[in-house]
Amino acid sequence: MHFALLLGFGANAINPYLAFAILNRKVQAGEIQLDIETAKKNYIKAINKGLLKVLSKMGNSTLRSYRGAHIFEALGISSSVLNAYFKDISSKIEGIDMDDIAREVLTPFREAFDTERNEALHLKNPGLYAFRVEGEYHAWNPETIARLQIATRTGNYDEFKRYVNLVDNKPAPAFIRDLLDYKTHPIDVAEVEPVENIMKRFCTGAMSYGSISLEAHQAMAMAMNLIGGRSNTGEGGEDPERYKKRADGLSTRSAIKQIASGRFGVTTEYLVNADEIQIKIAQGAKPGEGGQLPGYKVDKVIARTRHSIAGISLISPPPHHDIYSIEDLAQLIFDLKNVNPEATVSVKLVSESGVGTIAAGVAKAKADLIVISGAEGGTGASPSSSIKHAGLPLEIGLAETQQTLVMNNLRGVVKLQTDGQLKTGRDILIAAMLGAEEFGFATSALIVLGCVMMRKCHLNTCPVGVATQDETLRKRFTGQHEYLVTYFRFLAENVRENLARLGFKTLDEAIGRSDLLVRKHFPEHPKTEKIDLSKIIYYPEEAARYAIRKVTAQRHKTEDVLDQKLILEAQPALDFSLPAGMKSKVKNTDRAVGAMLSGQIAKRYGHKGLPNDTVSAFFEGTAGQSFGAFLAKGVSFYLSGDTNDYLGKGLSGGRIIVTPPKGSRFQPEENIICGNTSLYGATSGEVFINGIAGERFGVRNSGATAVVEGTGDHCCEYMTGGRVVVLGPTGRNFAAGMSGGIAYVWDEKGDFDYYCNMEMVELSLIEDAADNRELKSLVSRHFQYTNSPLAKRILDDWSHSVEQFIKVIPIEYKKILHEEKMAQLNQKLETVERDY
């Protein structure tokens, strides 16, 4: 982070001479078993990897565009310091000045060179990552953890109040909300709404099955379903078995289905089984980064849930590749509302300066709910650079979002939710007064289930079975969903007590009432007196005439989409699985065609859908965005014309054939007839395109089969499964981040290796007979469906053409396939030996 800061403020070169001196000393002392040049080379490589991570996080492709960009925000530093030394850096809450900075720099120096110190100096572990007795204060420390676990396991509310006292009365303020209090006008707590009403506002955090164990994931779902709250799948999909109630009447279904950049497990069936669909733009604990599940945590069940392969690392790209603007976000929201019109669609943002403007755009894009995620929570498996140096406290982002939406008369159509180490009723009430209507809990929920904050989440070695897939360690899991029910009931009761002190009978009355917040002072901590919270507790004048909480629903305008007509014509197929055919003109304002129809099929028949070609729809014209999005099995779309972006997004078993307009005279293999980002997140199905597709074709494909006659840049990016055949040029950066599946590229010019990103894949000719058969079959089917002249030429001279094809396979995936073949061979040998 030191290098990133220096470069961001304009440094052209950095000489870490002290680091090199320490390396030299350790090499000479034999503590590092390397020569000095190799040690320095390794150090520089590590620094470069860290810098690349930061550049990627901030959206910069080159160091030149990052250098001097000043893309920082100060937290707790006064404007006097910033204006003098760090121009154009904002500070929402002011803070320390040069005297404080000088004092803090000199303190460790004086400790190190204290002449009166007799004992040898030992560097203390400051406890920046994990709790240490002599380290910095952690809000989750052994005492708060123990108190909470004892209270929820014994059902003792008095013990819970002791926990609340520890949290609300810290030895020193640790969060912005610790510097706030509210005006009191007490009423009898009996007048306050019941805990059942308050618990409906609670949600658990987006932690995927894979990042945490099945036992922990299901316990949260069961608890939230019992109290009327909502649990979140995270970005790892959900086993369809969980959609059904168990024999004991309990449900392990997560009400919130998350859609993240990786689109893992996002099928039509997944979406129609949601009460809320959450689009995760970013994560409070690590904004700007995609998730990554290492291969050793991907067992067969997780792989099946995510439509991947066991043992293969699963990487989420940092951005959503179908969201590069508010208009793109509006399209995704529209897609999801078509698939599941009853579900709430939420968008998860992170707390930062400027998030209010983004939230206004999200509200205009027709989101029903906006989540503002604070930096303090969800740090179990995040890199240390993100834990300490990315994201902002929830109070800053939440306050700005509330104020911006109110001032622009947008607050009345969206709910606000927030998260970030909310622990007690006081925390919840202050968040409500800053604008939140709903509240998320992740770390606290895991602690109730047994987490002891060992910070081993990323290593698969969690000693209490919460964040591991190791079967032995999972047996140590002692959490029960009843503990969580107790926690949220206690929490809601604590909210009631705080509401009574405030003088309100319902939480609705407190939402957005920042005018009732007052500054809390800590004279024994003089630095805190330099904090200015006037921007946080600002109450807009517009609040007198505009809504300060949600009062009306968004209008999504799905009543007159083309699918309404398709559904009527497909009724025999929907009701009795009888064949149904239809023809229709299509124009570029017809968006998400097929999504609503597929939602209806998935509701009735699940992911297995209908028999092949039960519904055959023939279209002519220019299709709008997301044509064939989430298309279900049994539906075949034939388009004579061309399409906009996002063809076959989330394809779930359907078949799409795109051919040039009838009567066109151009050569299909030389013309683009598909937009960008086709097959994004496809899990199964087939696509045959008689022409060229745009950029990012097959991005995050995890199971679909596709044949196309040329693509733009970034084809097969982050692909984890399926097959892609490209009968033409590809553009640059082919297979970047590809960890599964196979691609075949017709390299007629012999220059494909120049365009391929070789970091994770290897190239070979088509030498295996099975590969030859598979490839020829796919090209033959492409000709069968599209009557492609190019496919015919290739097939007519197959013995020569096949020699021009290149097979692209991820190295990790090839290893897994080899291991599977060996296992099958050994099984056959064992069978033969038993027969003899």
C-alpha positions in Angstrom: 0.0 0.0 0.0 3.0 2.3 0.6 4.0 2.0 -3.1 0.4 2.4 -4.3 0.0 5.6 -2.3 3.3 7.1 -3.5 2.6 6.3 -7.1 -1.0 7.5 -6.8 0.3 10.8 -5.6 2.7 11.1 -8.5 6.0 9.3 -7.8 7.8 8.2 -10.9 10.2 5.8 -9.1 10.6 4.4 -5.6 13.8 3.2 -4.0 13.0 0.9 -1.0 16.6 1.1 0.2 15.8 0.1 3.8 13.9 -3.0 2.7 16.9 -4.0 0.5 19.2 -3.4 3.5 17.1 -5.7 5.7 17.1 -8.3 3.0 20.8 -8.1 2.7 21.2 -8.5 6.5 19.0 -11.6 6.6 20.8 -13.2 3.6 24.2 -12.6 5.4 22.8 -14.0 8.6 21.5 -17.1 6.9 17.9 -16.4 7.7 17.0 -16.3 4.0 18.5 -19.2 2.0 18.9 -17.2 -1.2 21.5 -14.9 -2.7 20.8 -11.2 -2.4 19.9 -10.7 -6.1 17.3 -13.5 -6.0 15.9 -12.2 -2.7 15.5 -8.7 -4.1 14.0 -10.1 -7.3 11.4 -12.0 -5.2 10.6 -8.9 -3.2 10.1 -6.8 -6.3 7.9 -9.5 -7.8 5.7 -9.5 -4.6 5.4 -5.7 -4.7 4.5 -5.8 -8.4 1.7 -8.3 -7.7 0.3 -6.2 -4.9 0.4 -3.1 -7.2 -1.4 -5.0 -10.0 -4.1 -6.0 -7.5 -4.5 -2.3 -6.5 -4.6 -1.1 -10.1 -7.1 -3.8 -11.0 -9.2 -2.8 -7.9 -9.3 0.8 -9.0 -10.0 0.0 -12.7 -6.7 1.1 -14.1 -5.1 -1.0 -16.8 -1.7 0.7 -16.8 0.6 2.3 -14.1 0.7 5.5 -16.2 -3.1 6.0 -15.8 -2.8 5.3 -12.1 0.2 7.5 -11.4 -0.8 10.9 -10.0 -4.5 10.1 -10.3 -5.2 11.0 -6.6 -7.9 8.4 -6.4 -8.0 8.3 -2.6 -10.2 9.5 0.1 -9.0 10.5 3.6 -10.7 9.2 6.7 -10.1 11.2 9.9 -7.6 13.7 8.5 -8.3 17.5 8.6 -8.8 19.6 5.5 -5.9 21.8 6.6 -3.4 18.9 6.2 -5.0 17.8 2.9 -5.1 21.3 1.4 -1.5 21.8 2.2 -0.1 18.5 1.2 -2.7 16.3 -0.7 -4.6 18.5 -3.0 -8.1 17.4 -4.2 -8.4 14.7 -1.6 -11.7 14.9 0.3 -12.3 14.3 4.0 -16.0 13.9 5.0 -15.4 14.0 8.7 -12.3 16.1 9.1 -9.8 14.8 11.8 -6.2 15.0 13.0 -3.9 17.9 12.1 -0.1 18.1 11.7 0.6 18.2 15.4 -1.2 14.9 15.8 0.6 13.3 12.9 4.0 14.5 14.2 3.2 13.1 17.6 2.2 9.7 16.2 5.3 9.5 14.1 7.6 10.3 17.0 6.0 8.0 19.6 7.4 4.7 18.1 10.8 6.4 17.5 11.1 7.4 21.1 10.1 4.0 22.3 12.8 2.4 20.1 15.5 4.8 21.2 14.5 5.2 24.9 17.9 5.6 26.7 16.4 4.7 30.0 15.0 1.4 28.8 17.1 -1.5 30.2 15.5 -4.6 28.6 15.9 -5.6 25.0 13.4 -4.0 22.6 11.0 -6.5 21.0 8.6 -5.4 18.3 5.0 -5.9 19.4 2.5 -7.5 17.2 0.0 -4.6 16.7 -2.9 -7.0 16.0 -3.8 -5.3 12.8 -5.3 -8.5 11.3 -6.1 -10.8 14.3 -6.7 -9.8 17.9 -3.7 -9.6 20.1 -3.7 -8.7 23.8 -1.2 -5.8 23.4 -2.5 -4.9 19.9 -5.1 -2.4 18.7 -8.7 -2.6 19.8 -10.9 -5.1 18.0 -14.7 -4.7 18.4 -14.9 -8.5 18.0 -12.6 -9.6 20.8 -12.6 -12.6 23.1 -14.9 -11.0 25.6 -17.6 -9.8 23.2 -17.5 -13.1 21.3 -17.8 -15.1 24.5 -20.6 -13.0 25.9 -22.6 -13.2 22.7 -22.2 -17.0 22.4 -23.1 -17.6 26.0 -26.2 -15.4 25.8 -27.5 -17.0 22.6 -26.8 -20.6 23.6 -28.3 -20.3 27.1 -31.2 -18.0 26.0 -30.2 -15.6 28.8 -31.3 -12.0 28.0 -29.4 -10.6 31.0 -26.2 -12.0 29.6 -27.1 -10.5 26.2 -27.5 -7.1 27.9 -23.9 -7.5 29.3 -22.7 -8.1 25.8 -24.7 -5.0 24.7 -23.0 -3.0 27.4 -19.6 -4.0 26.3 -20.3 -3.1 22.7 -22.2 0.2 23.3 -19.7 1.4 26.0 -16.3 0.7 24.5 -13.2 1.9 26.2 -12.7 4.3 23.2 -14.9 5.0 20.1 -14.2 2.6 17.3 -16.9 3.5 14.8 -18.4 6.7 13.7 -21.7 5.7 15.3 -19.9 5.6 18.7 -19.6 9.4 18.3 -23.3 9.7 17.9 -26.3 9.7 20.3 -30.0 10.5 19.9 -32.4 12.8 21.7 -34.6 11.0 24.2 -38.3 11.3 24.9 -39.0 8.1 26.7 -42.2 6.1 26.4 -43.2 2.7 27.9 -41.6 -0.1 26.0 -45.0 -1.9 25.9 -46.2 0.7 23.4 -43.4 -0.2 20.9 -44.1 -2.6 18.0 -43.4 -6.3 18.7 -40.1 -8.1 17.9 -41.8 -10.0 15.1 -42.2 -6.8 13.1 -38.6 -5.7 13.7 -37.1 -9.1 12.8 -38.6 -9.0 9.3 -36.1 -6.2 8.6 -33.1 -8.5 9.3 -31.0 -10.2 6.7 -27.9 -12.3 6.9 -24.9 -11.5 4.8 -24.0 -12.8 1.3 -21.7 -15.7 2.2 -21.7 -18.4 -0.4 -21.8 -22.1 0.2 -18.2 -22.8 -0.5 -16.8 -19.9 1.5 -18.6 -21.3 4.5 -19.7 -24.9 5.3 -23.1 -26.4 4.4 -24.0 -26.7 8.0 -23.4 -23.0 8.7 -25.2 -21.9 5.5 -28.3 -24.0 6.2 -28.4 -22.9 9.8 -28.7 -19.3 8.7 -31.4 -20.0 6.2 -33.5 -22.0 8.7 -33.2 -19.3 11.3 -34.1 -16.4 8.9 -37.1 -18.4 7.5 -38.4 -19.0 11.0 -38.2 -15.3 12.0 -39.5 -13.9 8.7 -36.1 -12.4 7.8 -34.1 -13.3 4.7 -30.9 -15.2 4.3 -28.6 -14.7 1.3 -27.1 -17.4 -1.0 -24.0 -15.4 -1.7 -22.6 -15.8 -5.2 -22.3 -19.6 -5.1 -25.8 -20.7 -6.3 -28.0 -23.0 -4.3 -28.7 -26.7 -4.4 -32.3 -27.1 -5.8 -33.0 -29.7 -3.0 -33.1 -26.7 -0.6 -36.1 -25.2 -2.4 -38.2 -27.9 -0.9 -39.3 -28.0 2.8 -37.6 -30.7 4.9 -39.5 -33.5 6.5 -39.4 -31.7 9.9 -41.2 -28.7 8.3 -38.1 -26.5 8.3 -36.9 -24.7 5.1 -33.2 -24.3 4.2 -34.0 -22.1 1.2 -32.3 -18.7 1.0 -34.9 -16.0 0.2 -32.2 -13.7 -1.3 -30.5 -15.1 -4.4 -27.4 -13.2 -5.3 -26.1 -12.4 -8.7 -22.4 -11.5 -8.7 -20.0 -11.0 -11.5 -19.2 -14.7 -11.7 -22.8 -15.7 -12.1 -22.1 -19.0 -10.4 -25.1 -21.3 -10.3 -27.4 -18.6 -11.7 -30.1 -20.6 -13.6 -33.7 -19.8 -14.4 -34.8 -22.2 -11.6 -32.5 -20.4 -9.1 -34.0 -17.0 -10.0 -37.7 -18.1 -9.8 -37.1 -19.5 -6.3 -36.1 -16.1 -5.0 -38.1 -13.5 -2.9 -35.3 -11.1 -3.6 -32.6 -11.1 -6.3 -29.5 -9.1 -5.3 -27.1 -7.7 -7.9 -23.8 -7.4 -6.1 -21.9 -4.5 -7.7 -19.3 -4.6 -5.0 -18.5 -5.9 -1.5 -18.0 -3.6 1.5 -15.0 -5.6 2.7 -13.2 -5.6 -0.6 -14.6 -3.1 -3.1 -13.3 -3.4 -6.7 -12.4 -7.1 -6.3 -14.1 -10.3 -7.5 -14.4 -13.3 -5.3 -12.1 -16.3 -5.7 -12.7 -19.8 -4.4 -9.6 -21.9 -4.5 -9.8 -25.4 -6.1 -9.2 -27.2 -2.8 -12.5 -25.8 -1.4 -14.5 -26.9 -4.5 -15.8 -30.4 -3.8 -18.3 -32.3 -5.9 -21.4 -30.8 -4.3 -20.1 -27.2 -4.5 -19.1 -27.8 -8.1 -22.5 -29.1 -9.0 -24.2 -26.2 -7.3 -22.0 -23.7 -9.2 -22.2 -25.7 -12.5 -18.4 -26.2 -12.4 -16.0 -29.1 -11.9 -14.6 -30.3 -8.6 -11.0 -29.1 -7.9 -11.1 -26.2 -10.3 -10.5 -22.7 -8.9 -13.5 -20.4 -9.5 -12.7 -16.8 -10.2 -15.2 -13.9 -10.3 -14.2 -11.0 -12.5 -14.0 -7.7 -10.7 -16.8 -6.1 -12.8 -20.1 -7.4 -14.2 -19.4 -7.7 -17.9 -23.0 -6.7 -18.7 -22.9 -3.6 -16.5 -20.7 -0.7 -17.8 -23.3 2.1 -17.2 -26.6 2.8 -15.3 -28.4 1.9 -18.5 -26.8 -1.6 -18.5 -27.8 -2.0 -14.9 -31.4 -1.0 -15.8 -31.3 -3.7 -18.5 -30.2 -6.4 -16.0 -32.9 -5.3 -13.5 -35.4 -5.6 -16.4 -34.1 -9.0 -17.3 -34.6 -10.3 -13.7 -38.0 -8.7 -13.4 -39.1 -10.6 -16.5 -37.8 -13.9 -15.2 -39.4 -13.4 -11.7 -41.8 -10.5 -11.7 -42.7 -11.1 -8.0 -39.2 -10.8 -6.7 -37.7 -7.7 -5.2 -34.5 -6.7 -7.2 -31.8 -5.1 -5.0 -28.4 -3.6 -5.9 -25.5 -3.9 -3.5 -23.2 -0.9 -3.4 -20.3 0.0 -1.1 -19.9 3.0 1.2 -17.8 5.7 -0.5 -18.0 9.4 -1.3 -20.1 9.8 -4.4 -22.2 6.7 -3.7 -25.3 9.0 -3.4 -25.0 9.9 -7.1 -24.6 6.2 -8.0 -27.6 5.3 -5.8 -29.7 8.0 -7.6 -28.9 6.3 -10.9 -29.7 2.9 -9.4 -33.1 4.2 -8.2 -33.8 5.5 -11.7 -32.7 2.1 -13.1 -35.8 0.7 -11.2 -34.1 -1.1 -8.4 -36.5 -1.9 -5.5 -33.8 -1.9 -2.8 -30.3 -0.5 -2.4 -27.7 -2.0 -0.1 -25.0 0.3 1.3 -22.2 -2.0 2.6 -19.7 -0.7 5.1 -16.0 -1.5 5.1 -15.9 -2.9 8.6 -17.7 -6.2 8.0 -17.1 -9.4 6.1 -13.3 -9.4 6.3 -12.7 -13.1 6.9 -11.1 -14.0 3.6 -10.3 -10.5 2.2 -6.7 -9.5 1.5 -5.1 -7.2 4.2 -4.9 -4.3 1.7 -8.6 -4.3 1.4 -9.3 -4.8 5.1 -7.4 -1.7 6.0 -7.3 0.5 3.0 -10.5 0.0 0.9 -14.1 1.0 1.5 -15.5 3.4 4.1 -17.7 3.1 7.2 -21.4 2.5 6.5 -22.3 5.9 8.1 -20.6 7.9 5.4 -22.2 6.1 2.5 -25.6 5.6 4.1 -25.9 9.3 5.1 -24.9 10.5 1.6 -27.3 8.1 -0.1 -30.2 9.0 2.1 -29.6 12.8 1.6 -29.1 12.5 -2.2 -32.2 10.4 -2.7 -34.4 12.7 -0.5 -33.1 15.9 -2.2 -33.9 14.4 -5.7 -37.3 13.0 -4.6 -36.2 9.4 -5.3 -36.2 8.0 -1.7 -39.9 7.1 -1.8 -39.5 4.4 -4.4 -36.6 2.4 -3.0 -35.7 0.8 0.3 -32.3 1.2 1.9 -30.4 -1.6 3.6 -27.0 -1.4 5.3 -24.4 -3.6 6.9 -21.0 -3.4 8.5 -20.5 -4.7 12.0 -24.0 -3.9 13.3 -24.1 -5.6 16.7 -26.8 -4.0 19.0 -30.1 -2.3 19.0 -28.4 1.1 19.4 -26.4 0.4 16.2 -29.6 -0.5 14.3 -31.4 2.5 15.5 -28.6 5.0 14.5 -28.4 3.3 11.1 -32.2 3.7 10.8 -32.0 7.3 11.7 -29.4 7.7 9.0 -31.8 6.2 6.5 -31.7 2.4 6.6 -35.0 0.4 6.6 -33.3 -3.1 6.7 -30.1 -4.4 8.3 -27.6 -7.0 7.4 -25.6 -9.3 9.7 -22.8 -11.6 8.7 -19.9 -11.8 11.2 -22.2 -11.7 14.2 -24.3 -14.5 12.7 -21.3 -16.7 12.2 -20.0 -15.9 15.8 -23.4 -17.0 17.2 -22.9 -20.3 15.2 -19.4 -20.8 16.7 -16.9 -18.6 14.8 -14.1 -17.5 17.1 -12.4 -15.1 14.6 -9.3 -17.2 13.9 -9.1 -15.5 10.5 -8.4 -18.8 8.7 -11.4 -18.5 6.3 -9.3 -18.5 3.1 -7.1 -21.5 4.2 -9.9 -24.1 4.6 -8.6 -24.8 8.1 -11.4 -23.2 10.2 -11.1 -25.0 13.6 -14.8 -24.8 14.4 -16.2 -26.0 11.1 -17.8 -22.7 10.0 -15.6 -21.6 7.1 -14.2 -24.9 5.7 -15.1 -27.8 3.4 -12.9 -30.2 5.2 -15.1 -33.0 6.4 -13.2 -33.6 9.6 -13.3 -30.0 10.6 -16.9 -29.7 9.7 -17.7 -32.3 12.3 -16.6 -29.8 14.9 -19.4 -27.4 14.0 -21.7 -27.0 17.0 -23.9 -24.2 15.8 -27.7 -24.5 15.7 -30.3 -22.4 14.0 -32.0 -21.9 17.3 -29.1 -19.9 18.5 -29.6 -17.5 15.7 -33.3 -17.2 16.3 -32.5 -16.3 19.9 -29.9 -13.7 18.8 -32.2 -11.9 16.4 -35.1 -12.0 18.9 -32.8 -10.5 21.6 -31.5 -8.0 19.0 -35.1 -6.9 18.1 -36.0 -6.6 21.8 -32.9 -4.3 22.3 -34.2 -2.3 19.3 -37.5 -1.9 21.1 -35.8 -0.6 24.2 -33.9 2.0 22.2 -37.1 3.0 20.4 -38.8 3.5 23.7 -36.0 5.8 24.9 -36.2 7.7 21.6 -40.0 8.0 22.1 -41.1 6.2 18.9 -43.6 3.3 18.7 -42.3 1.9 15.4 -39.0 1.7 13.5 -40.7 3.4 10.5 -41.0 6.6 12.5 -37.2 6.7 13.1 -36.1 6.0 9.5 -34.3 9.0 8.1 -34.7 11.2 11.2 -31.1 12.3 11.4 -32.3 15.6 12.9 -32.7 13.7 16.2 -29.0 12.6 16.2 -26.6 14.5 18.4 -22.8 14.5 18.8 -21.4 12.4 21.6 -18.2 13.7 23.2 -15.1 11.9 24.6 -12.9 14.6 26.2 -10.6 11.9 27.5 -9.8 11.1 23.8 -8.9 14.6 22.4 -8.4 13.4 18.8 -12.1 12.5 18.5 -13.0 16.1 19.3 -11.5 17.1 15.9 -14.1 14.9 14.1 -16.8 16.9 12.4 -20.0 14.9 11.9 -22.2 17.7 10.5 -22.3 16.2 7.0 -23.3 12.8 8.4 -26.3 14.0 10.4 -27.4 16.7 7.9 -31.2 16.7 7.5 -32.2 18.0 4.0 -34.7 20.8 3.7 -36.4 18.7 1.1 -37.4 16.2 3.8 -40.3 18.5 4.6 -42.0 17.9 1.3 -40.4 14.6 -0.1 -40.6 11.1 1.3 -37.7 10.0 3.6 -38.5 6.3 3.4 -40.1 4.0 0.8 -43.8 4.7 0.3 -44.5 3.5 -3.2 -43.4 0.7 -5.5 -41.3 1.0 -8.7 -43.0 0.6 -12.1 -41.1 -2.0 -14.1 -43.3 -2.0 -17.2 -43.3 -5.7 -17.9 -47.0 -5.8 -18.7 -46.7 -5.4 -22.5 -43.5 -7.3 -23.3 -43.4 -9.7 -26.2 -43.2 -12.7 -23.8 -46.8 -12.1 -22.7 -47.9 -13.1 -26.2 -45.4 -16.0 -26.3 -46.7 -17.4 -23.0 -50.3 -17.4 -24.3 -49.2 -19.3 -27.5 -47.0 -21.7 -25.5 -49.8 -22.6 -23.1 -50.2 -26.2 -24.4 -46.4 -26.7 -23.7 -46.6 -25.1 -20.3 -49.7 -27.1 -19.1 -49.2 -30.4 -20.8 -45.7 -30.5 -22.3 -47.2 -30.6 -25.8 -45.3 -29.1 -28.8 -46.0 -25.5 -29.5 -44.8 -23.4 -32.4 -45.0 -19.6 -33.0 -43.7 -16.9 -35.4 -43.2 -13.3 -34.6 -41.5 -10.1 -35.8 -39.0 -8.7 -33.3 -37.5 -5.2 -33.0 -34.8 -3.7 -31.0 -37.2 -2.4 -28.3 -38.2 -6.0 -27.6 -35.8 -6.7 -24.7 -35.3 -9.9 -22.7 -37.3 -12.0 -25.1 -37.8 -15.4 -23.7 -37.0 -14.6 -20.1 -40.5 -14.4 -18.8 -41.5 -17.6 -20.7 -38.5 -19.4 -19.3 -39.5 -18.2 -15.8 -42.9 -19.8 -16.2 -41.3 -23.1 -17.4 -38.8 -23.2 -14.5 -41.6 -22.6 -11.9 -43.4 -25.6 -13.2 -40.7 -28.0 -14.3 -37.5 -26.8 -12.5 -34.1 -26.8 -14.2 -34.9 -30.0 -16.2 -37.4 -27.9 -18.2 -39.3 -29.4 -21.1 -38.3 -32.1 -23.7 -36.1 -30.7 -26.5 -37.9 -28.5 -29.0 -41.2 -28.5 -27.2 -41.4 -24.8 -27.8 -40.1 -23.6 -31.2 -40.2 -19.8 -31.8 -39.2 -18.2 -35.1 -38.4 -14.6 -35.2 -37.5 -12.1 -37.9 -35.9 -8.7 -37.4 -33.4 -7.0 -35.0 -33.7 -8.4 -31.5 -33.2 -6.1 -28.5 -30.8 -6.6 -25.7 -30.8 -10.0 -23.8 -32.5 -12.0 -26.5 -32.9 -15.5 -25.1 -31.8 -14.5 -21.6 -32.1 -17.4 -19.2 -33.8 -19.5 -21.9 -35.0 -22.7 -20.4 -34.5 -26.3 -21.7 -37.1 -27.3 -24.2 -37.3 -23.9 -25.9 -35.6 -23.2 -29.2 -35.3 -19.7 -30.6 -34.6 -19.2 -34.4 -33.8 -15.7 -35.3 -33.4 -14.5 -38.9 -31.8 -11.1 -38.5 -29.3 -9.8 -35.8 -29.2 -9.2 -32.1 -28.0 -6.5 -29.7 -25.8 -7.3 -26.6 -26.3 -10.1 -24.1 -27.6 -12.8 -26.3 -28.2 -16.0 -24.3 -27.3 -14.3 -21.0 -27.7 -17.0 -18.3 -28.7 -19.6 -20.8 -30.3 -22.5 -18.9 -30.7 -25.3 -21.4 -32.4 -23.6 -24.3 -31.2 -23.5 -27.9 -30.6 -20.3 -29.9 -29.9 -20.2 -33.7 -29.0 -16.8 -35.3 -28.7 -16.5 -39.1 -28.5 -13.4 -41.3 -31.7 -11.8 -42.6 -33.4 -13.7 -45.4 -32.3 -12.4 -48.7 -29.1 -10.8 -47.5 -26.2 -11.1 -49.9 -23.2 -10.5 -47.6 -20.8 -13.2 -46.5 -21.9 -14.2 -42.9 -18.4 -15.1 -41.7 -17.3 -11.5 -42.5 -20.1 -9.6 -40.8 -21.1 -9.0 -37.1 -24.7 -10.1 -36.4 -24.4 -10.4 -32.6 -23.6 -7.7 -30.0 -21.2 -8.0 -27.1 -21.2 -10.3 -24.0 -23.2 -13.2 -25.4 -23.6 -16.3 -23.2 -22.6 -14.4 -20.1 -23.0 -16.9 -17.2 -24.6 -19.6 -19.4 -25.0 -22.9 -17.5 -26.3 -25.2 -20.2 -27.9 -25.1 -23.7 -26.7 -24.5 -27.2 -26.0 -21.5 -29.5 -25.3 -21.5 -33.2 -24.4 -18.2 -34.8 -24.0 -17.9 -38.6 -21.8 -14.8 -38.4 -19.4 -12.9 -36.1 -20.2 -12.0 -32.5 -18.9 -9.0 -30.6 -16.5 -8.8 -27.6 -16.5 -11.1 -24.6 -18.3 -14.0 -26.3 -18.8 -16.8 -23.8 -17.6 -14.8 -20.8 -18.1 -16.9 -17.6 -19.7 -19.7 -19.7 -20.0 -22.7 -17.4 -21.7 -25.3 -19.4 -23.2 -24.1 -22.7 -22.1 -25.3 -26.2 -21.6 -22.6 -28.8 -20.4 -22.3 -32.4 -19.7 -18.9 -33.9 -17.9 -17.7 -37.0 -15.6 -15.1 -35.4 -15.5 -13.0 -32.2 -14.2 -9.8 -30.8 -11.7 -9.4 -27.9 -11.8 -11.4 -24.6 -13.6 -14.4 -26.0 -14.0 -17.3 -23.4 -12.9 -15.0 -20.5 -13.3 -16.6 -17.1 -14.9 -19.6 -18.7 -15.3 -22.6 -16.3 -17.1 -25.2 -18.5 -18.8 -26.0 -21.8 -17.5 -26.0 -25.3 -16.9 -23.0 -27.7 -16.0 -23.4 -31.4 -14.8 -20.3 -33.2 -14.7 -20.7 -37.0 -12.7 -17.5 -37.6 -10.6 -14.7 -36.0 -11.0 -14.1 -32.3 -9.5 -10.7 -31.3 -7.0 -10.3 -28.5 -7.0 -11.7 -24.9 -8.7 -15.0 -25.7 -9.2 -17.3 -22.7 -8.1 -14.7 -20.0 -9.0 -16.3 -16.6 -10.3 -19.4 -18.3 -10.2 -22.3 -15.8 -12.5 -24.9 -17.3 -14.2 -26.0 -20.5 -12.6 -26.4 -23.9 -12.4 -24.1 -26.9 -11.6 -25.0 -30.5 -10.4 -22.2 -32.8 -10.1 -22.5 -36.6 -6.7 -20.8 -37.0 -6.7 -20.5 -40.8 -4.0 -17.7 -40.7 -1.8 -19.4 -38.2 -1.6 -16.4 -35.8 -4.0 -17.4 -33.0 -1.2 -17.8 -30.4 -0.6 -14.0 -30.7 -4.2 -13.3 -29.6 -4.5 -15.9 -26.8 -3.8 -15.1 -23.2 -1.5 -18.1 -22.2 -1.5 -17.5 -18.4 -3.9 -20.3 -17.6 -4.3 -22.4 -20.8 -2.3 -24.4 -23.2 -2.7 -24.9 -26.9 -2.5 -28.0 -29.0 -3.5 -29.4 -32.3 -6.5 -31.8 -32.7 -4.6 -35.0 -32.3 -7.0 -37.0 -30.1 -9.6 -39.0 -31.9 -12.3 -38.1 -29.4 -11.5 -34.4 -29.9 -11.7 -34.9 -33.6 -15.2 -36.5 -33.3 -16.5 -33.9 -30.9 -15.3 -31.0 -33.0 -16.6 -32.4 -36.3 -20.0 -33.1 -34.6 -20.3 -29.5 -33.4 -19.4 -28.1 -36.8 -21.8 -30.5 -38.5 -24.6 -29.5 -36.2 -23.8 -25.8 -36.8 -24.3 -26.5 -40.6 -27.5 -28.4 -39.9 -29.1 -25.5 -38.0 -27.7 -22.5 -39.9 -26.8 -23.8 -43.4 -23.6 -21.9 -43.0 -21.5 -21.8 -46.2 -18.3 -21.6 -44.1 -19.2 -24.7 -42.1 -19.9 -26.5 -45.4 -16.5 -25.6 -46.8 -14.8 -26.8 -43.6 -16.7 -30.1 -43.6 -16.1 -30.8 -47.3 -12.4 -30.6 -46.7 -12.3 -32.0 -43.1 -9.1 -33.9 -43.3 -7.2 -30.7 -44.2 -9.4 -28.2 -42.1 -9.0 -30.2 -38.9 -5.3 -29.6 -39.0 -5.9 -25.9 -38.8 -7.9 -26.1 -35.6 -6.3 -25.2 -32.2 -7.6 -26.8 -29.0 -7.5 -24.4 -26.0 -7.7 -26.1 -22.6 -7.0 -24.7 -19.1 -3.9 -26.4 -17.5 -5.8 -27.0 -14.3 -8.8 -28.5 -16.1 -6.6 -30.8 -18.2 -5.1 -32.1 -15.0 -8.5 -32.8 -13.5 -9.7 -34.6 -16.7 -6.5 -36.7 -16.7 -7.1 -37.7 -13.0 -10.7 -38.6 -13.8 -9.6 -40.8 -16.7 -7.1 -42.6 -14.6 -9.7 -43.2 -11.8 -12.1 -44.7 -14.4 -9.3 -46.9 -15.8 -8.3 -48.1 -12.4 -12.0 -48.9 -11.6 -12.2 -51.0 -14.8 -9.0 -52.9 -13.9 -10.4 -53.6 -10.5 -13.6 -54.9 -12.1 -11.6 -57.2 -14.4 -9.5 -58.5 -11.6 -12.7 -59.4 -9.5 -14.1 -61.2 -12.6 -11.0 -63.5 -12.6 
